[in-house]
């Protein structure tokens, strides 16, 4: 047993001993003063402590919110259109449950103080009231059903069919990292098979190279690049165990389940550079966190998302080369493989045209 464990056990034992001695001392005092007088004194003290706890507790909640709210994600706007709806639903839920919590706690502690034991007052036996029971059962039930209904509505929006102009991106989780794939010029993902996974030969996803649609697919582990104000549909896979694509700044998350593809879509609202200004953090990056315990390296399973302008995305895409060029080598000098990406003046001109059109 470690020294820390022994120290903690000693503290617990000491705390138990102190509590036991205080209880015994209180018992002796009661005997000396008389049971009735001791009860009345203790009752008044407990009633006062309840009110003090109520006041200090409410002040503490307000103070903690004032002190730490700026360090939470809620202090900054959601970075996606669906995220704004999630935030709205969150605030509505907090308003309803927060109001109910504060009201019931004030009544609970105040009534405990006001109606403490007294010789001048006798408790009224009131065991049952059908109307009140129906009221406090149906009202919360209706409120919760409404909140659940909004949640399902937003959920089906997030997981429903993306617009036709949505950017298609595939993300695959593995212990302990993320792999991103983009379709090539044909805008179609190539086929893959898990038995084809071979990291030593640059085939992390098990792409089937005989499939022409796979030969121009772009695979990267650097970051996921998406475009501001353009919908993006994320196809989610797992290569080993259950992971979870957590996009906190976009208020989105979705499980990555082995053998069961999942999807979600949203529209980014701010580029990475814009978010740096909004947060006041020059080192800000959109992160992908694994929100599902997936092994001993789970804590370090971090990915990056770069939200860029259309022109910046065109330039980034032009620098990428199909994974096929690294995984498959020509068998003879006459064999050719797909081009490794267009970085010519034509591509730069297209990017400049897109940028100029956006400014106008």
N, C-alpha and C positions, 0 to 999 in steps of 0.2 A: 504494500500500500504506500502511495506517495506521501510526502510530507504535507502537501496541500490538502489531500483527503483527510489525513489525521487532524490537521488544524481545523477543517470545517466541522468534522465530527465533534471535536472538543468544544467548538463554539455552540453547536446545537445542544450538546449535553449541558453546558453552562447555562444556556437560555432556559432549558427545561427546569433546571435546578432553581434558578431565580424565580421563575413563574410559580413553582411549587411552594417556595418559601413565602412569597407574597400572599398566596392563597391561604396558607396556614396562619400567617400573621393577621390577615383580615378576619379569619375565623376566631382567633383569640380575642381580637378587639370586639367582635360582635358579642362574644360571651361576657366580656367585662362591661360593656355598655348596655347590654340587653338586646335581644333579637329584634324587637319592634323598632327601637330607636335607630339601630344600625341599618335596618332595612330602609327606613324613611330617608336617612342621610344618603345612603348609597343610591337610592332611587332618584333623588334630586340631582346628585352629581352626574349620574348617567344621562338624565334628561338634558342637562346643560351641555354635556359633551356631545350629544347628538346634534344640537343646534350649532355648536362650534364646528363640528365636523362638516355640517352642511355648508356653512358660510365659507370656511377655509377651503373646502373641496371645490366650490363654484369659483372662488377666486383663483385657485390653483389651475383649474381647467382653462379659465380665460387667460391666465398668465402664460401657460404652456403653449396655447394656441398663438398668442402674440409673439412669443419667443421663437417658436420653431416652425411656424407655418411657412415662412420664407424659404426654408430649407427643403420643403416638399415640392413634388412636381405640380401640385395644384396651384402653386403660386405663379406658374407660367401657363400660357395658353396651350391647349392641345395642338399637336402638329399635324393633325389630319381632320378631315371633315367628319368622319364617324367618331373620332375622339371627342369632338365638341359635343356630340349628342350624349356620349358616355359621361362627360363631365356634367352636363345638364341633369341627367338622371341621377348622378351621384349627389349633386347639390340638393335636388328635390328629396332624395332619400334621407340625407343628413338633416334637412329642415324638418321633415315629419318625425323621424325617430328622435332627433335632438330635442325638439319641443316637447314630445311626449316624455322623454327621459327626465328633462329638467323639471317639468311640472309634477310628475309622479314622485320624484325624489324630494322636492320641496314639501309636498303634502305629507309624504311618509315621515320625514324627520320632524316637521312642524307639529303634526298630530301626536307624534310620540312625546314631544315636549309638552304640548298643551294639555293632553289628556293623560298625563302621568298619574300614578296612583294617588288617591286622596280619600281620606276618611269621610269627606263631605259629599262624595260622588260615588254612585254605584254603576257598574258597567251594564249596559242594556244588551240583552241577549237578542241578536238579530241574525239568525243563521242562514236565511234564504230569501231571495227576491228574484223571481223568474224574469221580470222585465229588465232588471239591471244586468242579469247574466246574459240575456239575449243581446243587450246593447253592447257590453264590453267584449262580446264574442264576434258579433257581426261587423262592427265598425273596423276593428283591426284586420279582420279577414278580407273585407272589401278593399281596404287600403293596400294590403299586401298583394292582393290579386291585381290591382291596378299597376303597382310597381313591377310585378312579375310580367304583366302584359307588355309594358314598355320595354322591359329587358328582352323579351322574346322578339319584339318588333325590331329592335336594334340588332339583335343577334342574327336574325334572318337577313337583314340588310348586309351585315358584314360577311356572312357566309354564302350569300346568294350569288347570282350570276353577275359578273363584272361587265361594265360597258364594253362595246366592241373595240374601242380605241385603247383599252387598258394595256399597259406594259406587262408582259408575261415574264415572271421570274420564278425560278425554282430554288428552294433552299432545303438542304439535307443536313440533318444533325447527326453527328457521330461523337463518340467519346474521344476527345472533348473539344469539339470545334464545329464550324459551320462551312458548308460547301455551297456555292451559288452557281446557278446555270442559267444562261440566256439562250434562246433559240437563235439560229443564224439568219441569213437573208431570207430563207424560206418561211421564217416566222413559225416554225414547227419544231417541237422538241423531238429529238431522236429517241429511239427505243433503248431501254436498258434492262439488264438482268443481273440480279444480285450475285449470281455465281461468276459473273465476269469481273467483279471488283478485283483490281490488282494494282495496289499503290506503287509497287516497284516499277510498273510499266505505265505510270501516269493515267491510270483508269480508276479514279477514286469512286466513281458512281456506277461502274459496270456498264458503260455504254456499249452498244452493239455496233461495231465499226462497219459491218456490212450494210447497215441501214444508212442510206445517203443523207437522211434527215439529221443523223447524229454527227455527220462528218464536219458540219460547220457550227456545231454548238460551242458556245463559249463557257468554260468552266473556270472559276476563280475562287480563292479563299481569302482574297485581300479585303473586300468589302462588297456590300450590295449597293449598287448605284440605281437610284430611281429619280424620277423627274417631278419637279414642283408642278402642281396643278394638273397633273395627268394621272388618271387612275392606274393603280398597279395591282395586279392579281398575283398573289404569292401562293405557289403550289408547294406544299410542305411534306417532307418525307423524313424518315429516320433510317439509319443504316444498321443500328444495333438495338438500343433500348429506347424506352419512351423519353423524349425530350419535350421541351415546350418553347416555342418561339415567343418570347416576351418583348414587346415593343412599348416600353413604358411611356415614352414621350408621345407616341401616337395613340396611347390608351388601348392597345390591342394585344391579344395573345391567342395562341392556338397550339394545341398539342401536336407533336410530331410522333406518330405512332408507327412502329414497324409493320409493313405490309398493308397499311391503311392510309392512303393519301388524304390529306386535309387541305382546305383552302381558306383564304380570306382576302378581302380587297379593301382598299381605301385610297384616298387622294391626299398626297402630302400638301401642306399649306405653306411651309417655310423651308427655304434651302438651309443647308448647314451653316452657311455664312450669315444668313439672316437670324438664325437661332442663336448664334454667338452674340449678336448685338442685343437680342431680346433678353437673354439670360445674364448678360454682362460677363460671360466666361469666354475668353479668347481661345480656350482649349476645348470648347464644347464639341462633343461628337454624339450623334444618335447611336445608341447601343442596342444590341440584341442580347438579351439575357436568357439563359435557360431557366425557366421557372418550374422545372421538375427535377427533383433529386435523381441524378443519373449515374452516380458513382463517385469515387474518391477525388476525381478532378473536376467535379461539378462547379466548384467555386470559380474556376478560371475559364469557364466556357463562355467567352465573350466574343460577340461579333460587332461589326460596324456597318452603319448605313450612311451613305453619302446622298443627300438630297441636292440635286444640281439643276441648273437651267437646261432647257432642251439643247442649246448649243454646246454646253459643257458635256452633256451626255453623248452627243454625236462625236465629239473629239475623243472622249474616253473609249467609246465603242470602237472607234477606228484604230485605236492602239492595241486592241485585244486580238488574239489569234485563236482559231479553233483548237480545242484540246486534241483533236485528231492529229495535228501536225507534230505534237510532242509524243503521242502514244504510238503512232504508226510511222515507220521509216520506209522510204522507198526501197524495194527489193532490187531494182536495177536503175542505172542512170536515166533510162527513158521513162520511168514511172513518175507520175506527177501526183501531187496532193493539193488540197484546196489552198488558196491564197491565205496568208497569215494576217490579213487585215489591210484595209486601205488607208494609208497615211499620206496619200498624195495631196497635191494642191487642190484637187477636185473636192476631196473630203473637207479640207479646211474652208474652201469656198462655200460649201453647203452649210457648214456650221455658222459662218459669218452671215449668210443669208437668213438663216433661222433667227439668229440673234437680232439682226436689223428689223425683221418682221415683228418680233416681240416688242421692240422698243417703240415701233410705230403704232 
